[in-house]
Amino acid sequence: PPLSLIPMRQALFVAIACASLLAVVGCAGPTPVVTPSFPPHFVTNWTIYHVSNPALMPPYDNNVPPAGTYVKGSGSTFYDWSTKSMREKYYDYCVPIFVNGSNWKCDFLNINSVSYIVLYEDRPAGYPPCCVFANPFHPPAPDFIQVSKATYNQTTVVESPNHEKEYVAWWELQAPEIGGPFAIGWTGVFSHDTSPLPSGFSFGALPGWVLQAYANFTNEKPHPSAWDMPDSCKQAKECPFL
């Protein structure tokens, strides 16, 4: 799921697709002068948009798809590369990458080189409270843009919290063998005097596309409770709905 979808079952995520040059919706803005990396640890909230129409590829200006084309939700990500751990919490619906739908809340918990899906009381009948998404598995490294040789694709525009225009540079990673293409957008990469800040993350869904628009991104180390593992995960088996 979003970020955790990059290695995506070392193959399927955060759990993505980026607009191709044939589907540019952004402005002809500046090009980046900095190739960004994630900090070694962070916490962020995000809004998730599921656009089921395959023709409406991300990114979108202001990180919002066209009106009437999406289902909106929310979530949070907790990341600590020192332990190669990440937790993504989907508060409204799980990441839409499953054939039988995902209209139920979930967490993707990546710890000890295993990725678990934690499900809640609204899970479908017959689904376990916890199951293994991938093993072995770890979240992407902070420098995955450089390591994966992702390439700058285009620039779009968002409105900042103080209502000023900000440019967003999008890097694209095709990687069809692991579920690509993927894309991630950053502000603060057009000058050496500013700090890069993630703006959005997009990937392929079933059907269509997903965009996660980040908010309240902080470089803080997650609270230890972020890594709490339910007892149901201790003997978890592979997810039956993959």
C-alpha positions in Angstrom: 0.0 0.0 0.0 1.3 3.1 -0.9 4.9 3.3 0.1 4.8 -0.3 1.1 3.5 -1.2 -2.3 6.8 -0.3 -4.0 8.3 -3.6 -3.2 4.7 -4.8 -3.4 4.9 -8.4 -2.4 8.4 -7.9 -3.8 6.0 -7.8 -6.6 2.5 -6.5 -6.8 1.8 -0.7 -3.1 1.2 2.2 -0.3 0.4 0.8 -0.9 1.1 2.8 -8.2 0.9 4.7 -11.3 2.2 8.0 -12.6 0.9 10.0 -15.4 2.7 9.4 -18.7 3.7 12.2 -21.0 0.6 11.4 -23.0 -1.6 12.2 -20.0 0.0 15.3 -18.7 -2.4 17.4 -16.7 0.1 19.6 -14.9 1.5 22.9 -15.9 4.7 23.6 -17.8 6.4 24.5 -14.5 10.1 24.5 -13.4 12.2 21.4 -13.4 13.8 20.2 -10.1 17.4 20.8 -9.2 17.4 18.4 -6.2 16.7 14.7 -6.2 15.0 14.1 -2.8 15.1 11.4 -0.2 12.9 10.5 2.6 14.2 11.2 6.1 15.2 8.1 8.1 12.0 8.3 10.1 8.7 10.2 9.7 5.0 10.4 10.5 2.4 11.7 8.1 -1.3 11.9 7.5 -2.8 11.5 4.0 -6.0 11.7 2.0 -6.5 8.7 -0.4 -8.4 9.0 -3.6 -9.4 5.9 -5.5 -10.2 6.7 -9.1 -11.7 3.7 -10.8 -11.5 5.0 -14.4 -8.2 3.8 -15.9 -8.1 6.7 -18.3 -7.8 9.3 -15.5 -4.2 8.7 -14.5 -2.5 10.7 -11.7 -1.0 13.1 -10.9 -3.7 15.8 -10.7 -3.3 19.5 -10.1 -3.8 20.4 -6.4 -3.5 16.6 -5.7 -7.3 16.2 -6.2 -8.9 14.1 -9.1 -11.7 15.6 -11.1 -15.0 16.0 -9.2 -17.2 13.0 -9.2 -14.5 10.5 -10.2 -13.2 9.2 -6.9 -13.9 7.6 -3.5 -12.1 9.5 -0.8 -10.6 8.2 2.4 -7.9 9.0 5.0 -4.9 7.4 6.6 -1.5 7.7 8.3 2.0 6.4 7.8 4.7 5.7 10.4 8.2 5.0 9.1 11.5 4.1 10.8 14.3 3.0 8.5 16.6 2.2 11.5 14.5 -0.9 12.1 13.1 -1.2 8.6 9.6 -0.8 9.9 6.5 0.9 8.5 2.8 1.0 9.4 0.1 2.4 7.1 -3.3 2.8 8.6 -6.3 3.0 6.3 -9.2 4.5 8.3 -12.0 4.3 5.8 -11.2 1.5 3.3 -8.2 -0.7 2.7 -5.9 -0.1 -0.2 -7.9 -1.0 -3.4 -5.6 -3.7 -4.8 -7.6 -6.8 -4.1 -9.8 -8.6 -6.6 -12.7 -8.9 -4.2 -12.7 -5.3 -3.1 -11.4 -3.5 0.0 -14.4 -1.8 1.6 -13.0 -2.5 5.1 -10.5 -0.8 7.3 -6.9 -2.2 7.6 -3.3 -1.6 8.6 -0.2 -2.7 6.7 2.3 -3.5 9.4 5.8 -4.1 8.2 8.1 -5.3 11.0 10.8 -8.0 11.4 11.1 -8.3 7.6 7.4 -9.4 7.3 4.4 -7.5 6.0 1.1 -8.2 7.8 -2.4 -7.0 7.0 -4.3 -6.2 10.2 -8.1 -6.2 9.7 -10.9 -5.0 12.0 -14.4 -5.9 12.9 -15.8 -4.6 9.6 -13.8 -7.2 7.6 -15.6 -9.6 5.3 -16.9 -12.9 6.6 -14.1 -15.5 6.5 -11.3 -13.0 6.5 -8.8 -13.4 9.4 -8.0 -10.6 11.8 -4.4 -10.7 10.7 -2.6 -12.4 7.8 0.8 -12.3 6.0 0.9 -10.1 3.0 4.6 -10.8 2.1 7.5 -12.6 3.6 10.3 -11.5 3.4 9.4 -7.9 3.0 10.6 -4.4 4.1 9.6 -0.9 3.2 11.5 1.1 0.6 14.7 2.8 1.7 14.8 6.6 2.1 16.9 6.9 -1.1 14.7 4.6 -3.2 14.3 7.3 -5.9 18.1 7.2 -6.5 18.5 3.5 -6.1 15.6 2.6 -8.3 16.7 5.1 -11.0 13.3 6.7 -11.0 13.1 9.6 -13.5 11.6 13.0 -13.3 8.4 13.1 -15.3 6.5 16.3 -14.9 5.6 19.3 -12.7 2.1 20.0 -11.3 0.7 22.7 -9.0 -0.8 22.5 -5.5 -2.1 25.2 -3.1 -0.1 25.4 0.1 -1.9 25.7 3.5 -1.3 29.5 3.4 -3.0 29.5 -0.1 0.2 30.1 -2.1 1.0 28.2 -5.3 3.6 25.5 -4.9 5.1 23.4 -7.7 5.3 19.6 -7.3 7.9 17.6 -9.2 6.9 14.0 -9.9 9.4 11.1 -10.3 8.2 8.0 -12.1 9.3 4.4 -11.8 8.0 2.0 -14.4 9.0 -1.4 -12.8 6.2 -3.5 -14.2 7.8 -6.6 -12.6 6.8 -5.2 -9.1 3.5 -3.7 -10.0 4.5 -0.3 -11.5 4.4 2.2 -12.7 4.8 4.2 -9.5 5.1 8.0 -8.9 5.9 10.2 -6.1 5.7 14.0 -6.0 7.8 16.5 -4.0 7.7 20.2 -3.2 10.9 22.1 -2.2 13.1 20.5 -4.9 13.4 23.6 -7.2 16.1 25.3 -5.2 19.0 24.3 -3.0 17.7 26.8 -0.4 14.5 24.9 0.4 13.8 21.5 2.0 12.1 18.8 0.0 8.7 17.7 1.3 6.7 14.7 -0.1 3.4 15.9 -1.6 1.7 12.8 -3.1 2.1 9.2 -4.0 0.2 7.3 -6.8 -0.1 3.7 -7.9 -2.3 1.3 -9.8 -5.5 0.0 -8.2 -8.2 -2.6 -9.0 -9.6 -0.9 -11.0 -8.0 2.3 -11.9 -5.6 4.4 -9.8 -4.9 5.6 -6.3 -3.4 8.9 -5.2 -2.3 9.6 -1.6 -2.0 13.3 -0.9 0.2 13.9 2.1 -0.5 16.4 4.9 1.2 17.2 8.3 4.4 15.5 7.3 6.9 15.5 10.2 10.4 14.1 10.6 9.7 12.7 14.0 10.4 9.2 15.1 7.2 7.2 15.5 5.9 6.4 19.0 6.8 2.8 20.0 3.1 1.9 20.0 3.2 2.3 16.2 4.8 -1.2 16.1 2.4 -2.9 18.4 1.5 -6.3 16.8 -1.9 -7.9 17.6 -1.8 -11.4 19.1 -3.6 -12.5 16.0 -0.5 -11.8 13.9 1.8 -14.0 15.9 0.7 -17.2 14.1 -0.7 -15.5 11.0 -0.8 -17.3 7.7 -0.8 -15.9 4.1 -3.7 -13.7 3.3 -6.4 -15.8 1.6 -7.6 -12.9 -0.5 -4.4 -12.1 -2.4 
